[in-house]
Each structure stands twice: as structure tokens, then as C-alpha cells.
Amino acid sequence: MTSNERLSTAAWLLIMTTVALTSAAGCKSHTTMKAEVEKSDSANTPVSPSGPVGGTYCLETFAQAPAEAQAVHFSYKQNGSDGSFKDYEGDLAGDKLDSSVHEKHVATDMDRELAQLKNAPGPPVVDGFVETTRPLHETRDDRSGWSMGSGGQVQAFTPWGLFIAKPNVKQVGTEKLAGFEAVKYSVDTDGQSQLDKMPLTMAGGLKDYTIKGNAWVDSKQQCILRYSIDYEEVMKDGTERKTHYEGNTTRP
């Protein structure tokens, strides 16, 4: 299992654990989860978050809002130290969401079996990897596909799962990004104890992990416009794996 696959599995296990523990108080979807934010003033006084950090991405938020005439472009990239990567480019324009995905991952046993099929074989395994490029197309008149498409693409190509672990998040300023008013946050697990990290380390079978980077939140829509996140995990045998995530929202 690759590092990215373990992260996805760990995220879902952590979700299920969280839901079970909080069933008496109700459940929360990934789109409503909020990180605890500390405002970085002179006293470093903790304050309530002004919006979701890491749980809601503007691709899904904009897609579920009324259609706008001006197109919006979304770019989500993920690069692993094992040579794997995901490169997502999507354009939301009116009632259409047209995207493309270029992906490379370490071949699994299933990949090798599919590549050997005589009828409709799967992608070839080259130097231990499988590399694919595929288009994605959704239209607003297909309500189910539209909702699942934007939400599924967020879950597949952004680091939303990392924020379920609630790394430390602090507001550090404001910026204007491609016409959007944004609030910038720093993200860092420094200072967190092993007890704080226990849910993700247990779910992912990890010895330790770190999350560092920045995220920019649209001050009006309260969704992630841009992010740059570095994730490093240490397996129980001491093996280290790193993944870098970058995402951006722009208007052509």
C-alpha cells in the first residue's frame, strides 16, 4: 500500500472513530469540520475560528452555489517522495465542471493483474508504477453526479484528510488572491503531543507524523482558495515518507 493510500485509509478510519465517539452529540461531515484557530497577536490569545480551515475547499463550495458566468480554475497537486503524484486541473464555468487528472502511483498486485488481461487490459506497469491521464466531466443538470463529482474530486485530490487530525492552525494575515479576499493561516503540528496525534498514528499505523504549511481561506465564502502543505510520516519500522500538497484557485 502506498503512502497516499495509507493516508486515505487512515483518514476514513479516523472519521469513523470520530463519528462513533460523538454520535450522542450528532455527526459532522468533512465540509463542516473546523480547526481550532489561535489568532497570532502579541499575546497569542486563542480565539474561535472565523471559518473552516482545511475541511471545505472552494471547488465544492463554488460548485454548489448558483452558477456564475465567470469561469474559475482549480489546480490541486500532490507529490510523494516515492515518485508518485496526482495532478488535477479543473474549470468551473456556468453549469459545467471540466477537469483532467494525471496520476502516477506505485503498482499494486491488482494493477499487475489488470495489466495482464487479454480483453480490455488495464494500464501497463512500467518500472513499478502505473501512470494514467483521464478527463472528468460533470453538468449541473445531473444533480447527483454534480454533487458527488465536486465533493469526490475534493476528497481525492486535496489534503482535507490531514485536517481531521486537527493540527495547530493560526491566523497570520490577509491577502488578495486573484481577486479574492483571503485570510492566511499557518498550519503546524509542532508542540502537539503524541496523545494529540494518537487518532491518526493509530489509524495509519504510524510512529509519528508532521504537518506544516499554509492555507488561504476566502473571507466571504469561507473555503480554501490556496494551500501549500508538507506532510511527513514515520512508520513503526522507522521508514519515512513525505508528501507535498499544493492547491490554487484562480480566475482565467
N, C-alpha and C positions, 0 to 999 in steps of 0.2 A: 504493500500500500504506500502511495506517495505521500509526501509531506502535506500537499494540498488536500488530498483525500482524507488524511487523518484529521486535518483542521475542520473540514466539513463535517465529518462524523462526530468529532468532539463537540462541535457547536450544537449539533442536533441533540446529542446526549445531554448536554448542559441545559438545553431548552426544556427537554422532557423532565429533567430533575427539578428545574425551577418551577415548572408548572405543577408538578406533584406537591412540592413543598408549599406552594401558595394557593392551592385550589380553594381553600376556605375564603380567601380574600378575592378570588377571581383571577383570571389569567390575562396576560398581555401578549400581543403579537410583537414581532420584531419591529414593526413600524411605530409602536408606541413606547418602546423601551427608551428610557432616558438615563444618561450617565450623570453621576453626581459631579457637579461643576464647582470649582473653587475660583472665585474671582481674584486675579493676581494684583491686588492693591498693596499698599505699603504694609498693611497688617496681615495680608494673606487670609482674610476672613472668608470662610466658606459661605456661599450663597446658593440659593436654589437655581437650577439650570434654567436659562431663558428659552431653551428649545432642545430638541433631541440631538444628541451627538453620537454619530455612528450607527444609529438604528434606522433612520429614514433618509433615503437618497432621492435627489431631485428628479431622476428618471421616473421613478414611480409616482412621486408627488405631482409632477407636471402632467404625466400621462392620465392621471385620474381626475385632473382639473378640467374645466371646459377648454375646448380646443382653441389654440391661438394661431393666428396667421403666420407669425414669425417663427421660423424653424429654430430648434435648439439641438446642439450636438453634444453627445456624451462620449467620453473616452475613458475606459477603465482598463488598466494594465496590471499584470501580476507576473513577477519573475522569481523563480526559485533557484536556490544555489545548486540544485541537482540538474539544471539545464531545462527544466520545464517552464512553460509560460502560457499566459492567456492574454489575448489582445482583443478587446471589444470596442467597436466603434458603432454608435447608433445615432440616427437622426429622427427626431420627433417633429413632424410638420403636419399641423391640422389633425386629420383623422388617420394618419399613418405613422407607424414606427418601423423604419427600415434599418436593419443592423447587419453587421458581419462579425464573425468570430474566427480568429486564427489561434489555434491551440496546439500545444505540444506537451505530451506527458509521458512519463516512464511507462513502458508497455506492461500490461498485466497479463496473467495467464489467459484471461478471456480475450484480450486483444490478439494474442497469438493464435488462439483457436479460430477466431473470426477471420483472421488473415489467411488461414489455410482452407477456408471453404471454397468449393469449386463454383457453386452458384451464389452470386451476389456476395463476394468476399468483402471483408472489412478492410479498412485502411492498412497498408503494409507496415510492418515493423522494421524500422531502419536504425541500426546502431542502438537498439534497445529502447527506442522511442516511437511513439505514434504521433504524427503531425496531421492536422486537418484544418480545413477552412470551410466555413458554411455560412449561408445567408439566413437571416431571420426576418420574417415579415408579419406584422400584425396590423389589423384595421379596427377602428373603433366600433364598427357595426357588429363585430363579433365580440359581444360583451365579455363572455367567459375567457376567450383567448386573449383579449386586450388586457384584462386584469391579471391573468396568470402570466402573460408574456412579460409585462413590465416588472411585476414582482419577482418572477422567476429569474429574469436577467440580473436584477439587483442581487439576489441571493447567490447566483452562480459566478458573478464577476466582480463583486466588491468585497471588502473585508468586514462586512457587517457582523459576521460571527465573532470576530475578535472582541467587539464591544460588549457582548453578553457577559464577558469576564469582568466588566467594569474597571478598566484601567483608570488611573488618575487623569482627570481632564480639567484644564484651567483655561479661562478666557485670557487672551493676551493682547487683543486689539481688534480693530476693524479695518476693512479694506474694501475697495471696489474691484470686482472681478467681472470683466466682460459686460459691464452694465448692471451687474447685480451688487447690491449692498450686502456685504458679508461680515460675519463675526469670526475671527480666527481663534482657534483653540489649540493648545499643546496637549499631546497625549503621551503618557509615560507611566510605566509600571514601577519605576524606581521608588523605593520607600514602601512598597507593598510587601507584606509578609507572606510566607509560604501558606499560612492559613487563608489569607485573602485569595491566593492563587489556587487553592485546593480544588474548587469545582472543575476548572479547566485542566489542571495537571492530572486529576483522577480520570476525567472523561477521555483525555487524549493519551493516557499512559505516559505522561511526561515527568521528567525530574524537575524541570523549571522552564520558564519562558520569559521573554521580554517583549514589550510593545512600545515603540517610540515613534513620534512623528507629529504631524499637524493635520487639522481638519478645518475647513471653512464652511460655515453654515449660512444659508440665505436668511437674512434677518426678517424677511416678510413671510416666506413660505416655510421656514424652519426645517430645511432639508439640507443635506450635504451637497455642496457645489464642487468642492475640490478636496483632495486629501493626498497626503504622502506619508505612508506608514511603513515602518520596518518591523517585521516580526521574526523573532529568533526562538527556536525551541531546542531544548536539550533532552534527548531521550534518556531513559534509565541506564542505558549502557554507555552514556557519555557522548553519543553521536550528536552533532549539532547540524541543524538545518536552518536556512534563512530564506525569507520571502519578502520581497519588496512590492508594495502596492502603490499605484498612482492613479488618480482619477481627476477628471476635469469636466466642467460644464461651460460651453461657450455658445455664442450666437454667431452664425456664419455672416 
